[in-house]
Amino acid sequence: MRPMELFTDPRAPSPRRVHLFLRVRAIELPLRRVDLAGGEHLSDAYRDLNPAGTVPALVLDDGTVLTEVMAICRYLDERADGPPLYGNTPLERARILDREHWVEMQGLLAVMDGFRNASPGLRDRALPGPAPVVQLPELAERGRQRFERFLDELDLRLTASPGLAGEQLTPADIAAFVVLEFARWGTGQAPGHAHKAIRSWQARMIDWLEPADA
Ligand SMILES: N[C@@H](CCC(=O)N[C@@H](CS)C(=O)NCC(=O)O)C(=O)O
């Protein structure tokens, strides 16, 4: 048996979702730093653990390796004491997963395409992981357009409720918050003046994520 460990580079968007989740849920875990900028995720040692060469990866006591943010957070949510962030009823859980997956598909992938297909430092690395993938400028442009559509839709959804999946902070909000951070530095895109609901929600997110006494 080995102790549970989170392999992570906290600066990258996907690990950041897990770190924000851990903070809100007050869960402490042993961390193992994987240096993305230095290429450590592509080393043989790390790919023995996670062949996809991505972070985060959560290694459980029995050696099971989880490599998807949603699976990692859900597993930890169910194991931890206190109110779950993934909801209390089948409907709450389904709604949260519905929104979180929507953010991944329509928001995260859009920014990822926009960033990875245009960034000079990611030549032939247009997708995460060890296999070479050429950059496609058209895909970068489509990603940027798709992200603008995501912002419009996000604004509509946040006009209807304080959080993406209801009244409370959920992992769907954390995912969207991190996607917006990623877009700001990755493609230089941000909500506009017309996105009033997003702007109010961003202020609420700061309160939710960083309570005054933190
Ligand atoms: N399966 C992961 C994807 C994780 C992922 O793509 N992580 C990025 C960092 S945000 C990574 O490891 N990139 C490695 C690379 O660029 O080669 C998820 O849960 O969403």
The ligand as a Gaussian input file, in Angstrom:
#p B3LYP/6-31G(d) Opt

LIG

0 1
 N       -7.582000      14.489000     -18.499000
 C       -7.352000      15.741000     -18.000000
 C       -6.634000      16.627000     -18.973000
 C       -5.506000      17.186000     -18.250000
 C       -4.625000      18.052000     -19.094000
 O       -4.781000      18.228000     -20.303000
 N       -3.662000      18.629000     -18.399000
 C       -2.713000      19.484000     -19.036000
 C       -2.382000      20.637000     -18.105000
 S       -3.783000      21.691000     -17.893000
 C       -1.435000      18.704000     -19.279000
 O       -1.112000      17.815000     -18.513000
 N       -0.731000      19.029000     -20.344000
 C        0.451000      18.312000     -20.694000
 C        0.978000      18.721000     -22.029000
 O        0.748000      19.880000     -22.409000
 O        1.636000      17.916000     -22.662000
 C       -8.564000      16.411000     -17.410000
 O       -8.962000      16.006000     -16.389000
 O       -9.132000      17.363000     -17.947000

